[in-house]
């Protein structure tokens, strides 16, 4: 399935870019070759020159700009420009810089030139009103194939980002897989796995309780819940390698792999540190208020992801086996339904809102402080406990650490091609305009469920790109405010979900899995459940 998704991202992105560029060229969206009326006004005692460069201010009336570019702007446009006379011709050369407050179409023209804030063109003076004021018109540089240029830039940038991410993982991978190797040799991972056997046996029935994969998965899930992303990824990649040792059909994802990644993509986290930091930097009066909503939404996403994985792993069901399968799973499904029902009743009864808003032990700030203490101490404690236990058990800790570190280096390098492939496809999909088309296509559905239009880009970007969704969240918060309904909702979405496509590309790439079976479907179901749960809880408590 990942193969078809990858092709779809590429071709939809490039196809949308080509189509958009053809339409823009046919309609002359950027008014190539057409003159735009401006007023020149030199300040500071300077005058219009005919033999040397000079600075001037260009003023364009809002009505003239809107009519010319067929865009609706409400304020006049003013930019500082440098005019360079061109003897022997009627047209002088003009250059000016723009800012993020200038009209979007000028920002696009600047991007097309290869410089994000510089525009050049030609200017012809029509009439001189005074030595420092004149009426003129400008013809800006031609713009063509803007979207395809964006696609090219995105492909190169995202490829570089993929390599940077992979190389950045080498040190972290070497550290944690070295520590894990010591703990594994000392038998500590097996002890932890035995403690959690009742839970893991239900989630991963195909994995022996004492297998090293069980301990790695437990460590990965625990690190994710504490927000220790740097530690979680190495544990997860190690878990995938160990699960692959049990894989009877190499290159094809097992049920355990799909369930494990469904839990990962659900993004269950006790403290969404990044989202809280963005909210605090934006001036939120209660940056930690999203802890409760994020836990609720990510819990719902996790339940949905696990349920989807367990159901989809049985398909296709052979004839006559459906009723027996239902009977075998009825306890599991009933338990999940009961948990979900209790959670909903707590929220609807008002208890949930009271706990979240009540100062004291269960207040958001108290919860945040407690979990932050655990998060801060977790990494040093893990190193001390794992290495210390190995030393007590007389494991040759240095040699085993180096042995595990070598594995970490190999895994980090191995995932580079897979990460490049996925991130480049995502970059092309976004830069080509296909993402915006998808947003427009889903607009009736998002309106139906009450998801604000401003939040839709965030909901769609989150499974694709962590940095992209972070940028969208920061932008939305800056516009609407961190403590608004929309600000809390996007913060909850970011804090209660994970970059599904990135996770699949990295984890499956580490063990050369080509057929991912139902892993993507379960991950996307978890994402959708997370969005709906976040919308539900935030609207209930803050809407």
SEKOL-79103 format. One record per residue (C-alpha): x, y, z. Coordinates in steps of 0.02 Angstrom, whole numbers, padded with zeros to 5 digits. Layout:
<recs>
<rec <X Y Z>>
...
</recs>
This chain:
<recs>
<rec <00000 00000 00000>>
<rec <00143 00119 00040>>
<rec <00197 00102 -00141>>
<rec <00030 00168 -00205>>
<rec <00025 00306 -00075>>
<rec <00199 00362 -00126>>
<rec <00152 00365 -00310>>
<rec <-00008 00459 -00272>>
<rec <00085 00592 -00173>>
<rec <00210 00616 -00315>>
<rec <00091 00619 -00462>>
<rec <-00045 00720 -00375>>
<rec <00083 00849 -00321>>
<rec <00166 00865 -00492>>
<rec <00002 00852 -00588>>
<rec <-00078 00989 -00483>>
<rec <00076 01099 -00506>>
<rec <00073 01080 -00695>>
<rec <-00114 01112 -00705>>
<rec <-00102 01266 -00594>>
<rec <00043 01338 -00695>>
<rec <-00049 01312 -00859>>
<rec <-00205 01398 -00791>>
<rec <-00103 01542 -00719>>
<rec <-00011 01564 -00883>>
<rec <-00171 01559 -00985>>
<rec <-00256 01687 -00871>>
<rec <-00095 01788 -00852>>
<rec <-00119 01789 -00663>>
<rec <00043 01883 -00633>>
<rec <00009 02013 -00770>>
<rec <00169 01977 -00866>>
<rec <00211 02123 -00981>>
<rec <00067 02232 -00919>>
<rec <00102 02404 -00842>>
<rec <00044 02447 -00665>>
<rec <00014 02631 -00622>>
<rec <00117 02696 -00475>>
<rec <00160 02859 -00391>>
<rec <00344 02894 -00357>>
<rec <00393 03004 -00210>>
<rec <00573 03036 -00157>>
<rec <00601 03083 00025>>
<rec <00740 03160 00129>>
<rec <00777 03296 00002>>
<rec <00822 03172 -00137>>
<rec <00757 03199 -00313>>
<rec <00716 03101 -00468>>
<rec <00878 03077 -00565>>
<rec <00912 03040 -00748>>
<rec <01097 02999 -00736>>
<rec <01121 02900 -00575>>
<rec <01030 02782 -00457>>
<rec <00912 02852 -00327>>
<rec <00791 02793 -00195>>
<rec <00605 02824 -00202>>
<rec <00443 02766 -00125>>
<rec <00315 02680 -00235>>
<rec <00133 02703 -00191>>
<rec <-00007 02602 -00271>>
<rec <-00188 02631 -00227>>
<rec <-00279 02480 -00158>>
<rec <-00414 02495 -00292>>
<rec <-00285 02500 -00432>>
<rec <-00189 02351 -00361>>
<rec <-00348 02249 -00337>>
<rec <-00409 02287 -00512>>
<rec <-00241 02249 -00591>>
<rec <-00209 02082 -00506>>
<rec <-00393 02037 -00480>>
<rec <-00362 02019 -00294>>
<rec <-00453 02106 -00153>>
<rec <-00339 02211 -00042>>
<rec <-00397 02349 00073>>
<rec <-00240 02452 00103>>
<rec <-00130 02550 -00016>>
<rec <00037 02468 -00059>>
<rec <00196 02563 -00014>>
<rec <00373 02499 -00046>>
<rec <00545 02578 -00047>>
<rec <00632 02553 -00214>>
<rec <00796 02590 -00301>>
<rec <00786 02658 -00478>>
<rec <00934 02641 -00594>>
<rec <00924 02750 -00752>>
<rec <00951 02661 -00917>>
<rec <01017 02793 -01040>>
<rec <00951 02784 -01216>>
<rec <00786 02700 -01168>>
<rec <00620 02755 -01094>>
<rec <00626 02619 -00962>>
<rec <00735 02623 -00806>>
<rec <00774 02473 -00698>>
<rec <00687 02461 -00529>>
<rec <00721 02347 -00381>>
<rec <00628 02337 -00217>>
<rec <00612 02222 -00068>>
<rec <00448 02160 00003>>
<rec <00396 02095 00174>>
<rec <00268 01971 00237>>
<rec <00143 02113 00255>>
<rec <00145 02148 00068>>
<rec <00016 02067 -00048>>
<rec <00033 01879 -00070>>
<rec <00047 01891 -00258>>
<rec <00203 01998 -00243>>
<rec <00276 01872 -00122>>
<rec <00246 01738 -00254>>
<rec <00331 01844 -00387>>
<rec <00482 01866 -00273>>
<rec <00489 01679 -00240>>
<rec <00485 01643 -00427>>
<rec <00640 01750 -00452>>
<rec <00737 01640 -00332>>
<rec <00741 01773 -00197>>
<rec <00603 01773 -00068>>
<rec <00603 01961 -00038>>
<rec <00671 02046 -00195>>
<rec <00577 02100 -00353>>
<rec <00647 02183 -00507>>
<rec <00569 02258 -00662>>
<rec <00561 02410 -00774>>
<rec <00487 02581 -00736>>
<rec <00435 02719 -00856>>
<rec <00400 02895 -00794>>
<rec <00240 02965 -00871>>
<rec <00239 03139 -00795>>
<rec <00345 03235 -00669>>
<rec <00240 03331 -00543>>
<rec <00386 03402 -00445>>
<rec <00573 03364 -00431>>
<rec <00533 03228 -00305>>
<rec <00361 03167 -00362>>
<rec <00309 03084 -00525>>
<rec <00175 02975 -00602>>
<rec <00243 02816 -00681>>
<rec <00204 02636 -00722>>
<rec <00303 02479 -00688>>
<rec <00317 02312 -00778>>
<rec <00381 02177 -00662>>
<rec <00486 02027 -00710>>
<rec <00394 01887 -00798>>
<rec <00334 01742 -00692>>
<rec <00305 01568 -00764>>
<rec <00296 01390 -00697>>
<rec <00294 01453 -00519>>
<rec <00220 01293 -00446>>
<rec <00343 01181 -00538>>
<rec <00485 01286 -00470>>
<rec <00411 01265 -00297>>
<rec <00403 01077 -00325>>
<rec <00585 01072 -00378>>
<rec <00640 01172 -00227>>
<rec <00535 01066 -00110>>
<rec <00606 00903 -00179>>
<rec <00785 00963 -00152>>
<rec <00750 01039 00019>>
<rec <00656 00888 00086>>
<rec <00789 00768 00021>>
<rec <00919 00867 00117>>
<rec <00808 00869 00271>>
<rec <00787 00680 00263>>
<rec <00975 00652 00261>>
<rec <00999 00778 00402>>
<rec <00868 00689 00507>>
<rec <00948 00520 00476>>
<rec <01124 00580 00514>>
<rec <01059 00669 00668>>
<rec <00993 00503 00730>>
<rec <01163 00418 00724>>
<rec <01224 00483 00891>>
<rec <01058 00453 00979>>
<rec <01040 00281 00902>>
<rec <01216 00232 00953>>
<rec <01187 00291 01132>>
<rec <01021 00206 01165>>
<rec <01053 00044 01073>>
<rec <01217 00033 01169>>
<rec <01124 00054 01333>>
<rec <00990 -00070 01275>>
<rec <01123 -00199 01231>>
<rec <01194 -00191 01407>>
<rec <01019 -00206 01485>>
<rec <00977 -00351 01370>>
<rec <01136 -00446 01414>>
<rec <01102 -00416 01599>>
<rec <00925 -00485 01583>>
<rec <00840 -00323 01637>>
<rec <00734 -00309 01480>>
<rec <00666 -00484 01508>>
<rec <00618 -00438 01686>>
<rec <00523 -00284 01627>>
<rec <00436 -00387 01493>>
<rec <00380 -00516 01623>>
<rec <00305 -00378 01731>>
<rec <00197 -00318 01587>>
<rec <00158 -00491 01516>>
<rec <-00032 -00482 01550>>
<rec <-00048 -00328 01438>>
<rec <00080 -00370 01305>>
<rec <00014 -00546 01283>>
<rec <-00153 -00476 01228>>
<rec <-00077 -00344 01114>>
<rec <00059 -00453 01038>>
<rec <00006 -00636 01051>>
<rec <00130 -00688 00916>>
<rec <00281 -00624 01013>>
<rec <00351 -00735 01153>>
<rec <00340 -00641 01320>>
<rec <00526 -00663 01353>>
<rec <00581 -00610 01178>>
<rec <00694 -00454 01171>>
<rec <00569 -00371 01053>>
<rec <00444 -00359 01195>>
<rec <00562 -00259 01304>>
<rec <00609 -00142 01162>>
<rec <00427 -00108 01121>>
<rec <00388 -00073 01304>>
<rec <00534 00048 01315>>
<rec <00480 00135 01154>>
<rec <00300 00157 01209>>
<rec <00354 00217 01382>>
<rec <00477 00343 01308>>
<rec <00343 00409 01190>>
<rec <00220 00432 01333>>
<rec <00350 00533 01429>>
<rec <00387 00639 01276>>
<rec <00565 00571 01258>>
<rec <00566 00569 01068>>
<rec <00756 00552 01058>>
<rec <00751 00394 01161>>
<rec <00589 00325 01088>>
<rec <00649 00312 00907>>
<rec <00802 00203 00942>>
<rec <00699 00087 01052>>
<rec <00567 00076 00916>>
<rec <00692 00038 00778>>
<rec <00773 -00095 00887>>
<rec <00601 -00169 00919>>
<rec <00568 -00179 00732>>
<rec <00733 -00269 00702>>
<rec <00693 -00394 00838>>
<rec <00515 -00418 00776>>
<rec <00587 -00452 00604>>
<rec <00686 -00597 00676>>
<rec <00518 -00680 00713>>
<rec <00452 -00638 00540>>
<rec <00423 -00797 00437>>
<rec <00401 -00696 00277>>
<rec <00538 -00565 00260>>
<rec <00485 -00404 00176>>
<rec <00304 -00422 00235>>
<rec <00244 -00337 00394>>
<rec <00185 -00451 00533>>
<rec <00032 -00426 00642>>
<rec <00142 -00374 00788>>
<rec <00231 -00244 00681>>
<rec <00067 -00168 00624>>
<rec <-00005 -00162 00800>>
<rec <00156 -00087 00868>>
<rec <00157 00050 00737>>
<rec <-00029 00084 00763>>
<rec <00013 00123 00945>>
<rec <00158 00232 00887>>
<rec <00059 00331 00760>>
<rec <-00079 00363 00888>>
<rec <00047 00473 00979>>
<rec <-00002 00433 01160>>
<rec <00093 00564 01261>>
<rec <00069 00618 01442>>
<rec <00144 00790 01417>>
<rec <00142 00875 01245>>
<rec <00298 00977 01282>>
<rec <00319 01056 01110>>
<rec <00140 01117 01098>>
<rec <00149 01186 01276>>
<rec <00311 01278 01235>>
<rec <00233 01358 01080>>
<rec <00081 01411 01182>>
<rec <00190 01484 01319>>
<rec <00296 01580 01193>>
<rec <00135 01650 01117>>
<rec <00081 01725 01283>>
<rec <-00046 01595 01340>>
<rec <-00111 01622 01516>>
<rec <-00128 01432 01537>>
<rec <-00007 01346 01416>>
<rec <-00028 01178 01504>>
<rec <-00217 01174 01490>>
<rec <-00200 01056 01340>>
<rec <-00126 00914 01443>>
<rec <-00297 00843 01486>>
<rec <-00369 00866 01311>>
<rec <-00213 00791 01230>>
<rec <-00216 00638 01343>>
<rec <-00400 00610 01304>>
<rec <-00379 00631 01116>>
<rec <-00221 00523 01106>>
<rec <-00303 00390 01215>>
<rec <-00451 00382 01094>>
<rec <-00330 00375 00947>>
<rec <-00233 00233 01029>>
<rec <-00391 00133 01063>>
<rec <-00449 00160 00883>>
<rec <-00278 00114 00812>>
<rec <-00263 -00046 00913>>
<rec <-00442 -00097 00874>>
<rec <-00417 -00064 00688>>
<rec <-00255 -00162 00686>>
<rec <-00334 -00310 00775>>
<rec <-00484 -00312 00658>>
<rec <-00389 -00283 00496>>
<rec <-00258 -00416 00533>>
<rec <-00393 -00549 00514>>
<rec <-00440 -00500 00337>>
<rec <-00473 -00584 00221>>
<rec <-00573 -00699 00336>>
<rec <-00598 -00873 00267>>
<rec <-00774 -00936 00238>>
<rec <-00857 -00998 00398>>
<rec <-00729 -00919 00515>>
<rec <-00813 -00750 00544>>
<rec <-00928 -00805 00687>>
<rec <-00787 -00892 00780>>
<rec <-00676 -00740 00758>>
<rec <-00812 -00628 00832>>
<rec <-00832 -00746 00980>>
<rec <-00645 -00745 01013>>
<rec <-00636 -00555 01008>>
<rec <-00798 -00513 01095>>
<rec <-00713 -00487 01265>>
<rec <-00581 -00375 01190>>
<rec <-00708 -00270 01094>>
<rec <-00823 -00259 01247>>
<rec <-00680 -00200 01358>>
<rec <-00633 -00063 01235>>
<rec <-00814 -00009 01219>>
<rec <-00832 -00002 01408>>
<rec <-00676 00105 01427>>
<rec <-00736 00225 01292>>
<rec <-00910 00235 01371>>
<rec <-00839 00274 01543>>
<rec <-00728 00410 01470>>
<rec <-00875 00491 01379>>
<rec <-00985 00483 01535>>
<rec <-00849 00567 01638>>
<rec <-00833 00706 01511>>
<rec <-01020 00732 01489>>
<rec <-01052 00729 01676>>
<rec <-00938 00879 01697>>
<rec <-00815 00785 01808>>
<rec <-00681 00796 01675>>
<rec <-00696 00983 01660>>
<rec <-00694 01002 01848>>
<rec <-00535 00901 01865>>
<rec <-00448 00995 01726>>
<rec <-00496 01167 01791>>
<rec <-00480 01131 01979>>
<rec <-00321 01198 02059>>
<rec <-00221 01074 02162>>
<rec <-00150 00902 02131>>
<rec <-00247 00871 01970>>
<rec <-00232 01044 01895>>
<rec <-00145 01056 01725>>
<rec <00005 01145 01800>>
<rec <00024 01015 01937>>
<rec <00011 00873 01812>>
<rec <00134 00960 01697>>
<rec <00259 00987 01838>>
<rec <00249 00807 01897>>
<rec <00273 00736 01722>>
<rec <00410 00860 01682>>
<rec <00506 00799 01834>>
<rec <00490 00621 01772>>
<rec <00538 00674 01596>>
<rec <00692 00767 01657>>
<rec <00752 00625 01767>>
<rec <00702 00483 01649>>
<rec <00854 00484 01534>>
<rec <00989 00497 01669>>
<rec <00897 00366 01774>>
<rec <00881 00247 01628>>
<rec <01066 00258 01591>>
<rec <01115 00235 01774>>
<rec <00993 00092 01804>>
<rec <01029 -00002 01642>>
<rec <01218 00016 01647>>
<rec <01224 -00005 01837>>
<rec <01121 -00164 01831>>
<rec <01235 -00230 01695>>
<rec <01387 -00195 01803>>
<rec <01307 -00283 01953>>
<rec <01273 -00435 01843>>
<rec <01455 -00431 01789>>
<rec <01416 -00391 01607>>
<rec <01564 -00320 01511>>
<rec <01470 -00156 01497>>
<rec <01593 -00059 01389>>
<rec <01611 -00195 01257>>
<rec <01423 -00227 01252>>
<rec <01385 -00041 01241>>
<rec <01502 -00022 01092>>
<rec <01425 -00176 01011>>
<rec <01251 -00101 01027>>
<rec <01312 00069 00969>>
<rec <01376 -00008 00807>>
<rec <01202 -00077 00775>>
<rec <01131 00097 00802>>
<rec <01248 00172 00674>>
<rec <01201 00040 00545>>
<rec <01013 00065 00571>>
<rec <01024 00255 00560>>
<rec <01115 00246 00393>>
<rec <00999 00111 00326>>
<rec <00841 00218 00342>>
<rec <00909 00363 00236>>
<rec <00838 00303 00066>>
<rec <00666 00267 00140>>
<rec <00658 00434 00228>>
<rec <00715 00529 00073>>
<rec <00582 00442 -00033>>
<rec <00439 00481 00087>>
<rec <00487 00660 00133>>
<rec <00518 00710 -00048>>
<rec <00347 00643 -00098>>
<rec <00265 00739 00046>>
<rec <00359 00898 -00002>>
<rec <00304 00884 -00184>>
<rec <00124 00849 -00132>>
<rec <00121 01004 -00024>>
<rec <00219 01122 -00138>>
<rec <00124 01072 -00294>>
<rec <-00042 01128 -00219>>
<rec <-00121 00956 -00199>>
<rec <-00136 00983 -00012>>
<rec <-00243 01138 -00039>>
<rec <-00352 01044 -00163>>
<rec <-00378 00906 -00034>>
<rec <-00427 01037 00096>>
<rec <-00554 01113 -00024>>
<rec <-00620 00940 -00067>>
<rec <-00647 00895 00116>>
<rec <-00722 01063 00160>>
<rec <-00905 01003 00156>>
<rec <-00863 00856 00270>>
<rec <-00764 00960 00394>>
<rec <-00907 01085 00400>>
<rec <-01027 00943 00437>>
<rec <-00930 00885 00590>>
<rec <-00897 01062 00649>>
<rec <-00710 01067 00618>>
<rec <-00661 01250 00590>>
<rec <-00591 01285 00417>>
<rec <-00436 01364 00495>>
<rec <-00392 01198 00579>>
<rec <-00411 01085 00425>>
<rec <-00233 01115 00358>>
<rec <-00163 01067 00528>>
<rec <-00267 00907 00536>>
<rec <-00209 00854 00362>>
<rec <-00027 00904 00383>>
<rec <00002 00820 00551>>
<rec <00012 00640 00482>>
<rec <00128 00699 00343>>
<rec <00255 00816 00419>>
<rec <00304 00861 00596>>
<rec <00392 01023 00550>>
<rec <00253 01071 00428>>
<rec <00116 01045 00557>>
<rec <00219 01137 00689>>
<rec <00232 01288 00573>>
<rec <00046 01285 00537>>
<rec <00006 01272 00723>>
<rec <00119 01419 00766>>
<rec <00042 01524 00627>>
<rec <-00138 01485 00680>>
<rec <-00098 01524 00862>>
<rec <-00018 01689 00814>>
<rec <-00175 01739 00718>>
<rec <-00313 01674 00833>>
<rec <-00223 01674 01001>>
<rec <-00163 01526 01105>>
<rec <-00312 01527 01224>>
<rec <-00448 01540 01091>>
<rec <-00551 01388 01045>>
<rec <-00453 01367 00883>>
<rec <-00287 01394 00972>>
<rec <-00325 01259 01101>>
<rec <-00390 01141 00966>>
<rec <-00235 01150 00855>>
<rec <-00124 01131 01009>>
<rec <-00221 00975 01059>>
<rec <-00208 00904 00884>>
<rec <-00020 00928 00883>>
<rec <00001 00858 01059>>
<rec <-00107 00704 01032>>
<rec <-00050 00638 00864>>
<rec <00105 00581 00770>>
<rec <00178 00595 00595>>
<rec <00109 00432 00528>>
<rec <00198 00429 00359>>
<rec <00366 00474 00438>>
<rec <00348 00336 00568>>
<rec <00302 00206 00437>>
<rec <00443 00257 00320>>
<rec <00576 00254 00457>>
<rec <00521 00099 00551>>
<rec <00481 -00010 00401>>
<rec <00634 00055 00309>>
<rec <00746 -00003 00450>>
<rec <00697 -00185 00416>>
<rec <00667 -00174 00228>>
<rec <00479 -00205 00238>>
<rec <00400 -00184 00066>>
<rec <00222 -00244 00102>>
<rec <00155 -00148 00251>>
<rec <-00016 -00233 00247>>
<rec <-00141 -00142 00358>>
<rec <-00016 -00033 00453>>
<rec <-00059 00126 00356>>
<rec <-00246 00097 00369>>
<rec <-00236 00071 00558>>
<rec <-00125 00225 00576>>
<rec <-00243 00336 00476>>
<rec <-00393 00271 00574>>
<rec <-00301 00319 00733>>
<rec <-00266 00492 00659>>
<rec <-00449 00519 00614>>
<rec <-00505 00459 00786>>
<rec <-00380 00578 00866>>
<rec <-00446 00727 00767>>
<rec <-00628 00686 00809>>
<rec <-00587 00657 00993>>
<rec <-00488 00820 01002>>
<rec <-00632 00915 00921>>
<rec <-00756 00832 01040>>
<rec <-00662 00865 01202>>
<rec <-00606 01042 01158>>
<rec <-00779 01094 01100>>
<rec <-00856 01018 01257>>
<rec <-00736 01103 01377>>
<rec <-00691 01265 01288>>
<rec <-00812 01286 01142>>
</recs>
